[in-house]
Amino acid sequence: MAKALHETGGVKHPKEFYFSGSTTIFASRYDQRFSYCLYVPTAHSPDGPPVPLAVMQHGTGRRGPQYRDNLAEWGEQQGCLVLAPLFPAGIEDAEDLHGFKFIHYRGIRFDHVLLAMVDEVGERFNVDTERFLLHGFSGGGQFAHRFAYLHPDRLSGVSIGAPGRISYIDWDSPWWIGLKGFEEEFGQPPRIEELGAVPVQMVVGAEDVETWEINNQGDANWMDGADAYGTTRVERLAALRDNFAAHGITVRFDVVPGVAHQPMSVLEPVKDFFTSILTPRENS
């Protein structure tokens, strides 16, 4: 089991207890409609070197604390602080499940919300926030690769897990299936060349082949052309890998045997990818 931080003779100050180890859930000061929880490893010290940061972005199911709990032991072993944001459904639109995945929705810039959370964590804890690791699965994988187009300079590595709807590097297809209109949407062009310097992983279960959720023509999160490169998440992610490679972006591609659309079942290769960045291995 991962340990709690700052134990002194078995007694903790109540505030210290909830700000260490697996923390309580904090409202973001930037926008209190959004919140986050953390795992703070025992390696963290206000007076020591800053610890690295890993962000685990949830999908449609909003399983932020579950991601945090599944990364806690790894975070303890690696001395890495884990941040799990929560973007609730129904913000600005009671029926909305998907807005965060596309980064910009009804005036909300979800990339800015996340970066504000990172800044807040950096103010409260001794953590390196200049660059951080990012993983997202399913809807979180959608968020992760679109965030990477906007902010490669903030990423020490990005892990893109099983996104059902993908924004390919395609200058002729409209946002969000391609990048035409990206600058009008975000006020800046996509930073594809810079992304080439960021370690990228794509990960999906070998049995992630159900299509009921991702081939839903007519729904709010559908766009004609979303199925142009395959009908399953495996096919679409393989197409994104090839698309990245064609633009000079090297991808580690992990297909997990026997796993369907199960976010917690692909975390072992994600942790291995993150570890390879935090602790580079000797060339064999």
C-alpha positions as a Markdown table, in Angstrom:
| # | Residue | x | y | z |
|---|---|---|---|---|
| 1 | Met | 0.0 | 0.0 | 0.0 |
| 2 | Ala | 1.2 | 3.5 | -0.7 |
| 3 | Lys | 2.0 | 5.5 | 2.4 |
| 4 | Ala | 0.6 | 8.8 | 3.5 |
| 5 | Leu | 3.0 | 11.8 | 3.6 |
| 6 | His | 4.4 | 13.5 | 6.8 |
| 7 | Glu | 3.6 | 10.9 | 9.4 |
| 8 | Thr | 5.1 | 12.0 | 12.7 |
| 9 | Gly | 4.8 | 9.5 | 15.5 |
| 10 | Gly | 1.6 | 8.2 | 13.9 |
| 11 | Val | -0.1 | 11.6 | 14.3 |
| 12 | Lys | -1.0 | 14.0 | 11.5 |
| 13 | His | -2.4 | 17.4 | 11.6 |
| 14 | Pro | -6.0 | 17.0 | 10.1 |
| 15 | Lys | -5.2 | 19.4 | 7.2 |
| 16 | Glu | -2.0 | 17.7 | 6.5 |
| 17 | Phe | -3.7 | 14.3 | 6.3 |
| 18 | Tyr | -6.1 | 15.4 | 3.6 |
| 19 | Phe | -3.3 | 17.2 | 1.6 |
| 20 | Ser | -1.0 | 14.2 | 1.5 |
| 21 | Gly | -1.1 | 10.7 | 0.0 |
| 22 | Ser | -4.5 | 10.2 | -1.6 |
| 23 | Thr | -5.9 | 13.6 | -1.1 |
| 24 | Thr | -9.4 | 14.9 | -0.8 |
| 25 | Ile | -11.1 | 16.5 | -3.8 |
| 26 | Phe | -10.3 | 20.2 | -4.4 |
| 27 | Ala | -12.3 | 22.8 | -6.3 |
| 28 | Ser | -10.3 | 24.7 | -8.8 |
| 29 | Arg | -9.8 | 28.3 | -7.9 |
| 30 | Tyr | -9.8 | 29.1 | -11.6 |
| 31 | Asp | -13.3 | 27.9 | -12.0 |
| 32 | Gln | -15.1 | 26.1 | -9.1 |
| 33 | Arg | -17.3 | 24.1 | -11.4 |
| 34 | Phe | -14.2 | 21.9 | -11.9 |
| 35 | Ser | -12.2 | 20.0 | -9.4 |
| 36 | Tyr | -9.3 | 17.6 | -8.9 |
| 37 | Cys | -7.7 | 15.1 | -6.6 |
| 38 | Leu | -4.1 | 14.0 | -6.1 |
| 39 | Tyr | -1.7 | 11.4 | -5.0 |
| 40 | Val | 1.2 | 13.1 | -3.2 |
| 41 | Pro | 4.1 | 10.6 | -2.8 |
| 42 | Thr | 6.3 | 10.4 | 0.3 |
| 43 | Ala | 9.2 | 11.6 | -1.8 |
| 44 | His | 7.6 | 15.0 | -1.9 |
| 45 | Ser | 9.2 | 17.5 | 0.4 |
| 46 | Pro | 8.8 | 21.3 | 0.6 |
| 47 | Asp | 12.6 | 21.6 | 0.9 |
| 48 | Gly | 13.7 | 18.9 | -1.5 |
| 49 | Pro | 13.9 | 18.7 | -5.3 |
| 50 | Pro | 10.6 | 19.2 | -7.1 |
| 51 | Val | 8.8 | 15.9 | -7.9 |
| 52 | Pro | 7.5 | 15.2 | -11.4 |
| 53 | Leu | 3.8 | 15.4 | -12.3 |
| 54 | Ala | 1.5 | 12.9 | -14.1 |
| 55 | Val | -2.0 | 14.0 | -15.2 |
| 56 | Met | -4.7 | 11.3 | -15.6 |
| 57 | Gln | -7.5 | 12.7 | -17.7 |
| 58 | His | -10.9 | 10.8 | -17.3 |
| 59 | Gly | -13.3 | 9.9 | -20.0 |
| 60 | Thr | -17.1 | 10.0 | -20.2 |
| 61 | Gly | -17.4 | 8.0 | -17.0 |
| 62 | Arg | -15.6 | 10.7 | -15.0 |
| 63 | Arg | -13.5 | 8.1 | -13.0 |
| 64 | Gly | -10.9 | 10.6 | -11.8 |
| 65 | Pro | -10.4 | 9.2 | -8.3 |
| 66 | Gln | -10.3 | 5.7 | -9.7 |
| 67 | Tyr | -7.4 | 6.7 | -12.0 |
| 68 | Arg | -5.6 | 8.4 | -9.1 |
| 69 | Asp | -6.0 | 5.3 | -6.9 |
| 70 | Asn | -4.7 | 3.0 | -9.7 |
| 71 | Leu | -1.6 | 5.2 | -10.2 |
| 72 | Ala | -0.9 | 5.7 | -6.4 |
| 73 | Glu | 1.5 | 2.8 | -6.0 |
| 74 | Trp | 3.3 | 3.7 | -9.2 |
| 75 | Gly | 3.4 | 7.4 | -8.1 |
| 76 | Glu | 4.9 | 6.3 | -4.7 |
| 77 | Gln | 7.5 | 4.1 | -6.4 |
| 78 | Gln | 8.5 | 6.8 | -8.9 |
| 79 | Gly | 8.2 | 9.7 | -6.6 |
| 80 | Cys | 5.7 | 11.3 | -9.0 |
| 81 | Leu | 2.7 | 13.4 | -8.0 |
| 82 | Val | -0.5 | 12.3 | -9.7 |
| 83 | Leu | -3.2 | 14.7 | -10.6 |
| 84 | Ala | -6.7 | 13.6 | -11.7 |
| 85 | Pro | -9.0 | 16.4 | -12.9 |
| 86 | Leu | -12.8 | 16.2 | -12.8 |
| 87 | Phe | -14.8 | 17.9 | -15.6 |
| 88 | Pro | -18.4 | 17.2 | -14.6 |
| 89 | Ala | -21.0 | 16.4 | -17.2 |
| 90 | Gly | -23.8 | 19.0 | -17.7 |
| 91 | Ile | -21.7 | 22.2 | -17.5 |
| 92 | Glu | -23.5 | 24.9 | -19.5 |
| 93 | Asp | -25.7 | 22.2 | -21.0 |
| 94 | Ala | -27.6 | 19.8 | -18.8 |
| 95 | Glu | -27.4 | 17.1 | -21.5 |
| 96 | Asp | -23.7 | 17.5 | -22.3 |
| 97 | Leu | -21.4 | 14.5 | -21.8 |
| 98 | His | -18.7 | 15.3 | -24.3 |
| 99 | Gly | -17.8 | 19.0 | -24.5 |
| 100 | Phe | -14.4 | 18.6 | -22.7 |
| 101 | Lys | -13.2 | 16.1 | -25.3 |
| 102 | Phe | -13.1 | 18.8 | -28.0 |
| 103 | Ile | -11.2 | 21.2 | -25.7 |
| 104 | His | -13.5 | 24.3 | -26.6 |
| 105 | Tyr | -17.2 | 24.1 | -25.7 |
| 106 | Arg | -19.7 | 26.8 | -25.1 |
| 107 | Gly | -17.0 | 29.3 | -24.2 |
| 108 | Ile | -15.1 | 27.0 | -21.9 |
| 109 | Arg | -11.5 | 26.2 | -22.8 |
| 110 | Phe | -10.9 | 22.9 | -21.0 |
| 111 | Asp | -7.1 | 23.1 | -21.8 |
| 112 | His | -7.0 | 26.3 | -19.9 |
| 113 | Val | -8.9 | 24.7 | -17.0 |
| 114 | Leu | -6.4 | 21.9 | -16.8 |
| 115 | Leu | -3.4 | 24.2 | -17.0 |
| 116 | Ala | -4.9 | 26.3 | -14.2 |
| 117 | Met | -5.2 | 23.2 | -12.1 |
| 118 | Val | -1.5 | 22.4 | -12.8 |
| 119 | Asp | -0.5 | 25.9 | -11.7 |
| 120 | Glu | -2.6 | 25.6 | -8.5 |
| 121 | Val | -0.9 | 22.3 | -7.7 |
| 122 | Gly | 2.5 | 23.9 | -8.4 |
| 123 | Glu | 1.7 | 26.7 | -5.9 |
| 124 | Arg | 0.6 | 24.2 | -3.2 |
| 125 | Phe | 3.2 | 21.5 | -3.7 |
| 126 | Asn | 6.9 | 21.3 | -4.6 |
| 127 | Val | 6.3 | 19.8 | -8.0 |
| 128 | Asp | 7.7 | 20.5 | -11.5 |
| 129 | Thr | 4.9 | 21.9 | -13.5 |
| 130 | Glu | 6.8 | 23.2 | -16.5 |
| 131 | Arg | 6.3 | 19.9 | -18.3 |
| 132 | Phe | 4.1 | 17.0 | -17.2 |
| 133 | Leu | 3.0 | 13.5 | -18.3 |
| 134 | Leu | -0.5 | 13.2 | -19.6 |
| 135 | His | -2.7 | 10.1 | -20.1 |
| 136 | Gly | -6.3 | 9.9 | -21.2 |
| 137 | Phe | -8.4 | 7.0 | -22.2 |
| 138 | Ser | -11.5 | 7.0 | -24.5 |
| 139 | Gly | -12.9 | 10.5 | -24.1 |
| 140 | Gly | -9.7 | 11.3 | -22.2 |
| 141 | Gly | -7.7 | 10.0 | -25.2 |
| 142 | Gln | -9.7 | 12.5 | -27.3 |
| 143 | Phe | -8.8 | 15.3 | -25.0 |
| 144 | Ala | -5.1 | 14.2 | -24.7 |
| 145 | His | -4.2 | 14.3 | -28.4 |
| 146 | Arg | -6.1 | 17.5 | -29.0 |
| 147 | Phe | -4.4 | 19.1 | -26.0 |
| 148 | Ala | -1.0 | 17.9 | -27.5 |
| 149 | Tyr | -1.7 | 19.8 | -30.7 |
| 150 | Leu | -2.1 | 23.0 | -28.6 |
| 151 | His | 0.5 | 22.6 | -25.8 |
| 152 | Pro | 3.3 | 20.3 | -26.8 |
| 153 | Asp | 5.7 | 22.6 | -24.9 |
| 154 | Arg | 4.0 | 21.6 | -21.6 |
| 155 | Leu | 4.3 | 17.9 | -22.1 |
| 156 | Ser | 7.1 | 15.6 | -21.1 |
| 157 | Gly | 5.1 | 12.7 | -22.6 |
| 158 | Val | 1.6 | 12.0 | -23.8 |
| 159 | Ser | -0.3 | 8.7 | -23.7 |
| 160 | Ile | -3.4 | 8.5 | -26.0 |
| 161 | Gly | -5.7 | 5.7 | -25.0 |
| 162 | Ala | -8.4 | 4.3 | -27.3 |
| 163 | Pro | -10.1 | 7.5 | -28.5 |
| 164 | Gly | -13.3 | 6.8 | -30.4 |
| 165 | Arg | -13.3 | 10.1 | -32.3 |
| 166 | Ile | -10.0 | 11.4 | -33.7 |
| 167 | Ser | -8.6 | 14.6 | -35.1 |
| 168 | Tyr | -6.1 | 13.6 | -37.7 |
| 169 | Ile | -3.3 | 15.8 | -39.0 |
| 170 | Asp | -5.3 | 16.6 | -42.1 |
| 171 | Trp | -5.3 | 20.2 | -43.3 |
| 172 | Asp | -8.2 | 19.7 | -45.8 |
| 173 | Ser | -10.8 | 18.2 | -43.4 |
| 174 | Pro | -12.7 | 20.5 | -41.1 |
| 175 | Trp | -12.1 | 20.6 | -37.3 |
| 176 | Trp | -12.6 | 18.3 | -35.5 |
| 177 | Ile | -12.0 | 15.3 | -37.8 |
| 178 | Gly | -9.1 | 17.3 | -39.3 |
| 179 | Leu | -7.3 | 20.5 | -38.6 |
| 180 | Lys | -8.9 | 22.9 | -41.1 |
| 181 | Gly | -10.3 | 25.8 | -39.1 |
| 182 | Phe | -8.1 | 24.9 | -36.0 |
| 183 | Glu | -6.7 | 28.4 | -35.8 |
| 184 | Glu | -10.1 | 30.0 | -36.0 |
| 185 | Glu | -11.3 | 27.7 | -33.2 |
| 186 | Phe | -8.3 | 28.2 | -30.8 |
| 187 | Gly | -6.6 | 31.4 | -31.9 |
| 188 | Gln | -3.4 | 29.6 | -32.7 |
| 189 | Pro | -2.2 | 27.0 | -35.3 |
| 190 | Pro | -1.6 | 23.4 | -34.2 |
| 191 | Arg | 2.0 | 22.9 | -33.1 |
| 192 | Ile | 2.7 | 19.7 | -35.0 |
| 193 | Glu | 6.5 | 20.2 | -35.5 |
| 194 | Glu | 6.9 | 20.7 | -31.7 |
| 195 | Leu | 4.9 | 17.7 | -31.0 |
| 196 | Gly | 7.5 | 15.7 | -32.8 |
| 197 | Ala | 9.9 | 16.3 | -29.9 |
| 198 | Val | 7.4 | 14.9 | -27.3 |
| 199 | Pro | 7.4 | 11.1 | -26.5 |
| 200 | Val | 4.0 | 9.7 | -27.6 |
| 201 | Gln | 2.3 | 6.5 | -26.7 |
| 202 | Met | -0.9 | 5.2 | -28.2 |
| 203 | Val | -2.6 | 2.3 | -26.3 |
| 204 | Val | -5.7 | 0.2 | -26.9 |
| 205 | Gly | -7.1 | -3.2 | -26.0 |
| 206 | Ala | -6.9 | -5.8 | -28.7 |
| 207 | Glu | -10.6 | -6.6 | -28.1 |
| 208 | Asp | -11.8 | -3.0 | -28.2 |
| 209 | Val | -14.0 | -3.5 | -31.2 |
| 210 | Glu | -17.5 | -2.6 | -30.1 |
| 211 | Thr | -18.8 | 0.3 | -32.1 |
| 212 | Trp | -22.2 | 1.2 | -30.5 |
| 213 | Glu | -20.8 | 4.3 | -28.8 |
| 214 | Ile | -18.5 | 5.6 | -31.6 |
| 215 | Asn | -20.6 | 5.1 | -34.8 |
| 216 | Asn | -23.6 | 7.1 | -33.6 |
| 217 | Gln | -24.5 | 9.2 | -36.6 |
| 218 | Gly | -26.7 | 12.2 | -35.7 |
| 219 | Asp | -25.6 | 12.5 | -32.1 |
| 220 | Ala | -24.0 | 15.7 | -30.7 |
| 221 | Asn | -20.5 | 14.2 | -30.8 |
| 222 | Trp | -20.7 | 12.8 | -34.4 |
| 223 | Met | -19.3 | 14.4 | -37.5 |
| 224 | Asp | -19.5 | 13.1 | -41.1 |
| 225 | Gly | -16.1 | 11.6 | -41.8 |
| 226 | Ala | -15.4 | 10.4 | -38.3 |
| 227 | Asp | -15.4 | 6.8 | -39.6 |
| 228 | Ala | -13.2 | 7.5 | -42.6 |
| 229 | Tyr | -10.2 | 5.6 | -41.1 |
| 230 | Gly | -12.0 | 2.6 | -39.6 |
| 231 | Thr | -15.0 | 1.7 | -37.6 |
| 232 | Thr | -13.4 | 0.5 | -34.3 |
| 233 | Arg | -11.1 | 2.2 | -31.9 |
| 234 | Val | -8.3 | -0.2 | -32.8 |
| 235 | Glu | -8.5 | 0.7 | -36.4 |
| 236 | Arg | -8.8 | 4.5 | -35.8 |
| 237 | Leu | -5.9 | 4.6 | -33.4 |
| 238 | Ala | -3.7 | 2.6 | -35.8 |
| 239 | Ala | -4.6 | 5.2 | -38.5 |
| 240 | Leu | -3.6 | 8.0 | -36.1 |
| 241 | Arg | -0.3 | 6.3 | -35.5 |
| 242 | Asp | 0.4 | 6.1 | -39.2 |
| 243 | Asn | -0.8 | 9.7 | -39.6 |
| 244 | Phe | 1.6 | 10.9 | -36.9 |
| 245 | Ala | 4.5 | 8.9 | -38.4 |
| 246 | Ala | 3.8 | 10.6 | -41.8 |
| 247 | His | 4.4 | 14.0 | -40.0 |
| 248 | Gly | 7.6 | 13.0 | -38.2 |
| 249 | Ile | 6.0 | 12.0 | -34.9 |
| 250 | Thr | 7.3 | 8.8 | -33.4 |
| 251 | Val | 4.7 | 6.7 | -31.6 |
| 252 | Arg | 5.0 | 3.8 | -29.2 |
| 253 | Phe | 2.0 | 1.7 | -30.1 |
| 254 | Asp | 0.7 | -0.8 | -27.4 |
| 255 | Val | -2.1 | -3.2 | -28.1 |
| 256 | Val | -3.1 | -5.0 | -24.8 |
| 257 | Pro | -4.1 | -8.6 | -25.4 |
| 258 | Gly | -7.5 | -9.8 | -24.2 |
| 259 | Val | -8.7 | -6.3 | -23.2 |
| 260 | Ala | -11.8 | -4.6 | -24.5 |
| 261 | His | -12.8 | -1.0 | -23.7 |
| 262 | Gln | -11.5 | -1.2 | -20.1 |
| 263 | Pro | -9.5 | 1.9 | -19.0 |
| 264 | Met | -7.9 | 0.4 | -15.9 |
| 265 | Ser | -6.8 | -2.7 | -17.8 |
| 266 | Val | -4.4 | -0.8 | -20.1 |
| 267 | Leu | -2.6 | 1.1 | -17.3 |
| 268 | Glu | 0.4 | -1.3 | -17.1 |
| 269 | Pro | 1.9 | -0.2 | -20.4 |
| 270 | Val | 1.0 | 3.4 | -19.6 |
| 271 | Lys | 3.0 | 3.2 | -16.3 |
| 272 | Asp | 5.8 | 1.5 | -18.2 |
| 273 | Phe | 5.8 | 4.4 | -20.8 |
| 274 | Phe | 5.8 | 7.0 | -18.0 |
| 275 | Thr | 8.6 | 5.2 | -16.2 |
| 276 | Ser | 10.7 | 5.2 | -19.3 |
| 277 | Ile | 10.5 | 9.0 | -19.5 |
| 278 | Leu | 11.1 | 9.6 | -15.8 |
| 279 | Thr | 13.9 | 7.0 | -15.7 |
| 280 | Pro | 15.5 | 6.6 | -19.1 |
| 281 | Arg | 16.8 | 3.2 | -19.7 |
| 282 | Glu | 20.3 | 2.3 | -20.9 |
| 283 | Asn | 20.5 | 1.4 | -24.6 |
| 284 | Ser | 20.9 | -2.4 | -24.8 |
